[in-house]
């Protein structure tokens, strides 16, 4: 039998990842030979690389399967990859001024973010357990370094160390779960695993594997009870790094979680659905109550992020195309809201340096009214108040839960949302009704762009929802 000839056209589905990988390696050489003075050029070229990869995906997505099913490019992966690229590109742009002021503006930093982004894109297209694990590790190794990138800061080093130790633990759980799934199905490819599973209840060994797999993945999205690292890493890491952690890696990990559960384990949905419901309730409740007493705005955003992952899990628990569509809309809203809030946090600068206390926002409406108004819009959206995008995101996941007859989950979600609204509204109260503090330094140009774009998405979504909803529906149906 004649061997099939390899053709480069077969690699078209993975072209954006190859393009980013080649660009990152060339920029690494350029930075190594050019020294520290090459940092501004490398940073600019990294943003350009990410923008070019997004354009390739938008204009020529090239759907298909390569490497014997290990890499799958479909409407679902393309949509979420564009969100990840947006999160990474804006995170690099937002870190320029901050990195310079804190003396960690090294050429390695944007290259590490590009390498982490490649890992995230591979996570979203993984169609095989081994490919999924390799993609997670590519992303994680870059993120461990980025968390501790500010070597002069004890808090940054501590954040990197905590993230590394707990990340290694989660990787072990993930591998343990994968080995069980492989042992009880004899397959690693998602479609092959799905074909071996029936509507009958899974064997006890397979359930064991699913539990450990979900434990590892819940760490990546910081869902309770695997959320312990989140507040400390968010507070300790440099603020632009926290903004990056809060946005792109969460979306990539969540997208991968949806794919592995729907594609590979859809036949035993009743087994994993119970775990997702349990984790969702814990995340929503802890996110709502633990953030109430926070004084540091980065820690508050950490607990807010845990809560939002809980709300997104409500859509996944439904296990239906409508539920996955709700998850995709939620991830889009979450990205816009998170980047906007972190643009404001990065603009909390005085002559004495950066400030992170919520009380430092006191009287912001009298010293910087545009920033106060836009931050108030973002807080209303995070709280899920209409007509902002956050309300519609919660509405879609709760509707999916109701249609799947998960009534207690939807009710707990609504109640947790009401409790969580308190700490978002408290920030608005501090900005508009408290006595004014010292004036912040003027916002940098890149912060104004990020805050303007994210606010536009948050505020104007209700006027033109159809484009995003249609794209999310197409992406969700690609999985079923």
C-alpha positions, 0 to 999 in steps of 0.5 A: 500500500502506497504511503499517502503524500503529505501536503502543506495544504493539510496544515492550513487549519493550524496556520494561525498557531504556526504563524504565531510560533514562528513569529515568537521564535524570530522575535526571541532571537531579535531580542536576544541579539538586540538587548534590552533596547529592543523591548519597544520594537518587540512589544509592538511586533508582538501586538502586530503578530496577535492582530495578524493571527486574528485577521487570518482567523476572521478572513480565512478560518480553514475549518478542518481536522489535522494530526489524526484528530488531535487538532480540530478547527471549527466555528467554535474554536475560531470564535473563542480564539478571536476572544483569546487573541483580543485579550492577549493583544490588549493585555500587552498594550496595557502593560507598556507604561506600567512595565516601564514604571516598575522596571520589568519592561524586558523583551521576554515579557510580550514573547511569553504572552504570545507563547501562552496565547499559542498554548491557549489556541491549541487548548481550544482546538484540542481533539485528543487528551494528549494534545490537550495536556501538551497545550495546557502545559505550553500555556501554563509554563509561560504563565508561571514565568509571567506571574513572577516577571517583576523580580524586584517585587517580593509579592510578584515572586510569591504569586509566581511560586504559589501559582507554580506549586498549585498549577503542578498539583492540578496538572497531576490531577488532570493526568491522573484523570486522563489515565483513568479515562484512557484505561476504561475506554482504550482511547485518547481521541475525543470522537473515539472516546465518545463512540465507546460511551453509551447512554448507560451510566459510566463505570465507576472507574470512568467516573473516577477519571471524570472527577479528577479531570474536572478537578484539574480543569476547575483549577484552570478556571478558578472554580470553587473548591480549586480557587485558592490561588486566585486572590493571592495571585491576582493581588501579588502579580503585576496589575497588567499580568493580573488583567491578562490572567483574568481574561484570556487564560480563563476563556481558553480553559473554559472553552476547552472544558466545554469541548471535552465534556460535550465532544468526548463525554457527551454520552455520560452527561448525567454523570458530569452534570452533577459535578458541574452543578455542584461546582457552579453553585459553590463558585456563585455563592463564594464569589458573591459572599467572599468579595463583600469584605474586600478592600483591595480592588484586585482581590475583589476582582479575583472573587468576582471572577470566581463568581462569574465562572460559576454563572458561566458553568450554569450554561454548561450544566444544561449540556445543550446547544442553547447552554453552550451558546449562553456560555459563549455569550457570557465569555464575550461579555466577561472579556469586555467587562474585565479588560475595561475594569483593569484599564481603570485599575491600571489608571489608579496612579498618583505621583507616589505610585500605583494604588489598589484600595477601593477607597482610593476611588473616593470622589472620582466623579469630581476629579475624573468624571468620564472615567467614573461614568465608564467604570460605573457602567462596567460595574452595573454590567458586572452586577447583571443590571439591564440594559448592559451586556452582563444582564443579557449574558446571565439571562442566556445561561439562566434560560438554558438552565430553566429549559434543562429543568435545572430550576434550583440552579437558576434560582441560586444563580439569581439570588447570588447575583443579587448578593454580588450586586452589593459590592459592585454598587458599593464601588459606584457609591464610593466614586460618586458620593464619598469625599474626593481623594487626591487626583489620579495622573491622566490616563495613558492613550492605550488605557483610553482605547481599551476602556473606550472599546470595552465600554462600547461593547458593554453599553451598546450590545443591547442595540445590536445583539443579533451579530454576536448572538448569531455567531455564538449560535453557529459556534455552539452548534458546531459542537453538536 
